């Protein structure tokens, strides 16, 4: 009777240990996966930020160009007005 009990206990213990090991490996894998995901997300975010910055710069540059152009147009208009007056 004692032997049987002991065997059962040892089997249970082995099962428990295996379960623990399995969980540990699972946790490790999950951690790795999470790390990978975080890295990927960070990369995407930086890419996005760079894109946004580029767009901002582009927008600003076009704004500056149009401003200059408008100024030039105004000057030209004034010149032509003055010419017609004379």
PyMOL CGO cylinders between C-alpha atoms (Angstrom):
from pymol import cmd
from pymol.cgo import CYLINDER

trace = [
    CYLINDER, 0.00, 0.00, 0.00, 2.74, 2.41, 0.90, 0.3, 1, 1, 1, 1, 1, 1,
    CYLINDER, 2.74, 2.41, 0.90, 4.55, 1.74, -2.36, 0.3, 1, 1, 1, 1, 1, 1,
    CYLINDER, 4.55, 1.74, -2.36, 1.45, 2.43, -4.39, 0.3, 1, 1, 1, 1, 1, 1,
    CYLINDER, 1.45, 2.43, -4.39, 0.89, 5.71, -2.56, 0.3, 1, 1, 1, 1, 1, 1,
    CYLINDER, 0.89, 5.71, -2.56, 4.46, 6.69, -3.07, 0.3, 1, 1, 1, 1, 1, 1,
    CYLINDER, 4.46, 6.69, -3.07, 4.25, 5.91, -6.78, 0.3, 1, 1, 1, 1, 1, 1,
    CYLINDER, 4.25, 5.91, -6.78, 1.12, 8.00, -7.13, 0.3, 1, 1, 1, 1, 1, 1,
    CYLINDER, 1.12, 8.00, -7.13, 2.73, 10.89, -5.30, 0.3, 1, 1, 1, 1, 1, 1,
    CYLINDER, 2.73, 10.89, -5.30, 5.84, 10.69, -7.41, 0.3, 1, 1, 1, 1, 1, 1,
    CYLINDER, 5.84, 10.69, -7.41, 3.71, 10.62, -10.57, 0.3, 1, 1, 1, 1, 1, 1,
    CYLINDER, 3.71, 10.62, -10.57, 1.82, 13.65, -9.36, 0.3, 1, 1, 1, 1, 1, 1,
    CYLINDER, 1.82, 13.65, -9.36, 5.05, 15.43, -8.59, 0.3, 1, 1, 1, 1, 1, 1,
    CYLINDER, 5.05, 15.43, -8.59, 6.42, 14.65, -12.00, 0.3, 1, 1, 1, 1, 1, 1,
    CYLINDER, 6.42, 14.65, -12.00, 3.23, 15.95, -13.58, 0.3, 1, 1, 1, 1, 1, 1,
    CYLINDER, 3.23, 15.95, -13.58, 3.45, 19.13, -11.53, 0.3, 1, 1, 1, 1, 1, 1,
    CYLINDER, 3.45, 19.13, -11.53, 7.06, 19.68, -12.49, 0.3, 1, 1, 1, 1, 1, 1,
    CYLINDER, 7.06, 19.68, -12.49, 6.30, 19.12, -16.14, 0.3, 1, 1, 1, 1, 1, 1,
    CYLINDER, 6.30, 19.12, -16.14, 3.44, 21.57, -15.95, 0.3, 1, 1, 1, 1, 1, 1,
    CYLINDER, 3.44, 21.57, -15.95, 5.68, 24.15, -14.30, 0.3, 1, 1, 1, 1, 1, 1,
    CYLINDER, 5.68, 24.15, -14.30, 8.33, 23.65, -16.94, 0.3, 1, 1, 1, 1, 1, 1,
    CYLINDER, 8.33, 23.65, -16.94, 5.79, 23.96, -19.68, 0.3, 1, 1, 1, 1, 1, 1,
    CYLINDER, 5.79, 23.96, -19.68, 4.48, 27.18, -18.18, 0.3, 1, 1, 1, 1, 1, 1,
    CYLINDER, 4.48, 27.18, -18.18, 7.97, 28.54, -17.82, 0.3, 1, 1, 1, 1, 1, 1,
    CYLINDER, 7.97, 28.54, -17.82, 8.81, 27.89, -21.43, 0.3, 1, 1, 1, 1, 1, 1,
    CYLINDER, 8.81, 27.89, -21.43, 5.47, 29.36, -22.46, 0.3, 1, 1, 1, 1, 1, 1,
    CYLINDER, 5.47, 29.36, -22.46, 6.18, 32.48, -20.43, 0.3, 1, 1, 1, 1, 1, 1,
    CYLINDER, 6.18, 32.48, -20.43, 9.60, 32.76, -21.97, 0.3, 1, 1, 1, 1, 1, 1,
    CYLINDER, 9.60, 32.76, -21.97, 8.15, 32.47, -25.45, 0.3, 1, 1, 1, 1, 1, 1,
    CYLINDER, 8.15, 32.47, -25.45, 5.47, 35.01, -24.65, 0.3, 1, 1, 1, 1, 1, 1,
    CYLINDER, 5.47, 35.01, -24.65, 8.05, 37.42, -23.32, 0.3, 1, 1, 1, 1, 1, 1,
    CYLINDER, 8.05, 37.42, -23.32, 10.13, 37.03, -26.45, 0.3, 1, 1, 1, 1, 1, 1,
    CYLINDER, 10.13, 37.03, -26.45, 7.11, 37.53, -28.63, 0.3, 1, 1, 1, 1, 1, 1,
    CYLINDER, 7.11, 37.53, -28.63, 6.09, 40.63, -26.70, 0.3, 1, 1, 1, 1, 1, 1,
    CYLINDER, 6.09, 40.63, -26.70, 9.58, 41.99, -27.02, 0.3, 1, 1, 1, 1, 1, 1,
    CYLINDER, 9.58, 41.99, -27.02, 9.50, 41.39, -30.73, 0.3, 1, 1, 1, 1, 1, 1,
    CYLINDER, 9.50, 41.39, -30.73, 6.11, 43.04, -31.04, 0.3, 1, 1, 1, 1, 1, 1,
    CYLINDER, 6.11, 43.04, -31.04, 7.22, 46.07, -29.04, 0.3, 1, 1, 1, 1, 1, 1,
    CYLINDER, 7.22, 46.07, -29.04, 10.27, 46.44, -31.24, 0.3, 1, 1, 1, 1, 1, 1,
    CYLINDER, 10.27, 46.44, -31.24, 8.12, 46.23, -34.34, 0.3, 1, 1, 1, 1, 1, 1,
    CYLINDER, 8.12, 46.23, -34.34, 5.66, 48.80, -33.00, 0.3, 1, 1, 1, 1, 1, 1,
    CYLINDER, 5.66, 48.80, -33.00, 8.49, 51.14, -32.06, 0.3, 1, 1, 1, 1, 1, 1,
    CYLINDER, 8.49, 51.14, -32.06, 9.93, 50.83, -35.55, 0.3, 1, 1, 1, 1, 1, 1,
    CYLINDER, 9.93, 50.83, -35.55, 6.55, 51.57, -37.10, 0.3, 1, 1, 1, 1, 1, 1,
    CYLINDER, 6.55, 51.57, -37.10, 6.06, 54.56, -34.85, 0.3, 1, 1, 1, 1, 1, 1,
    CYLINDER, 6.06, 54.56, -34.85, 9.44, 56.04, -35.72, 0.3, 1, 1, 1, 1, 1, 1,
    CYLINDER, 9.44, 56.04, -35.72, 8.70, 55.47, -39.41, 0.3, 1, 1, 1, 1, 1, 1,
    CYLINDER, 8.70, 55.47, -39.41, 5.39, 57.23, -39.01, 0.3, 1, 1, 1, 1, 1, 1,
    CYLINDER, 5.39, 57.23, -39.01, 6.99, 60.12, -37.17, 0.3, 1, 1, 1, 1, 1, 1,
    CYLINDER, 6.99, 60.12, -37.17, 9.60, 60.55, -39.85, 0.3, 1, 1, 1, 1, 1, 1,
    CYLINDER, 9.60, 60.55, -39.85, 6.87, 60.55, -42.48, 0.3, 1, 1, 1, 1, 1, 1,
    CYLINDER, 6.87, 60.55, -42.48, 4.92, 63.18, -40.55, 0.3, 1, 1, 1, 1, 1, 1,
    CYLINDER, 4.92, 63.18, -40.55, 7.98, 65.37, -40.18, 0.3, 1, 1, 1, 1, 1, 1,
    CYLINDER, 7.98, 65.37, -40.18, 8.72, 65.12, -43.88, 0.3, 1, 1, 1, 1, 1, 1,
    CYLINDER, 8.72, 65.12, -43.88, 5.15, 66.08, -44.70, 0.3, 1, 1, 1, 1, 1, 1,
    CYLINDER, 5.15, 66.08, -44.70, 5.35, 69.05, -42.34, 0.3, 1, 1, 1, 1, 1, 1,
    CYLINDER, 5.35, 69.05, -42.34, 8.55, 70.24, -43.95, 0.3, 1, 1, 1, 1, 1, 1,
    CYLINDER, 8.55, 70.24, -43.95, 7.03, 69.82, -47.40, 0.3, 1, 1, 1, 1, 1, 1,
    CYLINDER, 7.03, 69.82, -47.40, 3.94, 71.75, -46.39, 0.3, 1, 1, 1, 1, 1, 1,
    CYLINDER, 3.94, 71.75, -46.39, 6.02, 74.54, -44.92, 0.3, 1, 1, 1, 1, 1, 1,
    CYLINDER, 6.02, 74.54, -44.92, 8.22, 74.72, -48.00, 0.3, 1, 1, 1, 1, 1, 1,
    CYLINDER, 8.22, 74.72, -48.00, 5.23, 74.99, -50.31, 0.3, 1, 1, 1, 1, 1, 1,
    CYLINDER, 5.23, 74.99, -50.31, 3.79, 77.65, -48.05, 0.3, 1, 1, 1, 1, 1, 1,
    CYLINDER, 3.79, 77.65, -48.05, 7.02, 79.63, -48.25, 0.3, 1, 1, 1, 1, 1, 1,
    CYLINDER, 7.02, 79.63, -48.25, 7.13, 79.27, -52.03, 0.3, 1, 1, 1, 1, 1, 1,
    CYLINDER, 7.13, 79.27, -52.03, 3.58, 80.47, -52.48, 0.3, 1, 1, 1, 1, 1, 1,
    CYLINDER, 3.58, 80.47, -52.48, 4.22, 83.37, -50.14, 0.3, 1, 1, 1, 1, 1, 1,
    CYLINDER, 4.22, 83.37, -50.14, 7.24, 84.42, -52.18, 0.3, 1, 1, 1, 1, 1, 1,
    CYLINDER, 7.24, 84.42, -52.18, 5.34, 83.98, -55.39, 0.3, 1, 1, 1, 1, 1, 1,
    CYLINDER, 5.34, 83.98, -55.39, 2.45, 86.09, -54.15, 0.3, 1, 1, 1, 1, 1, 1,
    CYLINDER, 2.45, 86.09, -54.15, 4.87, 88.79, -53.08, 0.3, 1, 1, 1, 1, 1, 1,
    CYLINDER, 4.87, 88.79, -53.08, 6.44, 88.79, -56.51, 0.3, 1, 1, 1, 1, 1, 1,
    CYLINDER, 6.44, 88.79, -56.51, 3.05, 88.92, -58.16, 0.3, 1, 1, 1, 1, 1, 1,
    CYLINDER, 3.05, 88.92, -58.16, 2.07, 91.88, -56.02, 0.3, 1, 1, 1, 1, 1, 1,
    CYLINDER, 2.07, 91.88, -56.02, 5.26, 93.68, -56.99, 0.3, 1, 1, 1, 1, 1, 1,
    CYLINDER, 5.26, 93.68, -56.99, 4.65, 92.98, -60.65, 0.3, 1, 1, 1, 1, 1, 1,
    CYLINDER, 4.65, 92.98, -60.65, 1.11, 94.23, -60.36, 0.3, 1, 1, 1, 1, 1, 1,
    CYLINDER, 1.11, 94.23, -60.36, 2.29, 97.44, -58.76, 0.3, 1, 1, 1, 1, 1, 1,
    CYLINDER, 2.29, 97.44, -58.76, 4.89, 97.91, -61.46, 0.3, 1, 1, 1, 1, 1, 1,
    CYLINDER, 4.89, 97.91, -61.46, 2.38, 97.43, -64.23, 0.3, 1, 1, 1, 1, 1, 1,
    CYLINDER, 2.38, 97.43, -64.23, -0.08, 99.76, -62.51, 0.3, 1, 1, 1, 1, 1, 1,
    CYLINDER, -0.08, 99.76, -62.51, 2.57, 102.43, -62.27, 0.3, 1, 1, 1, 1, 1, 1,
    CYLINDER, 2.57, 102.43, -62.27, 3.54, 101.94, -65.89, 0.3, 1, 1, 1, 1, 1, 1,
    CYLINDER, 3.54, 101.94, -65.89, -0.03, 102.34, -67.07, 0.3, 1, 1, 1, 1, 1, 1,
    CYLINDER, -0.03, 102.34, -67.07, -0.43, 105.48, -65.01, 0.3, 1, 1, 1, 1, 1, 1,
    CYLINDER, -0.43, 105.48, -65.01, 2.52, 107.10, -66.70, 0.3, 1, 1, 1, 1, 1, 1,
]
cmd.load_cgo(trace, "trace")
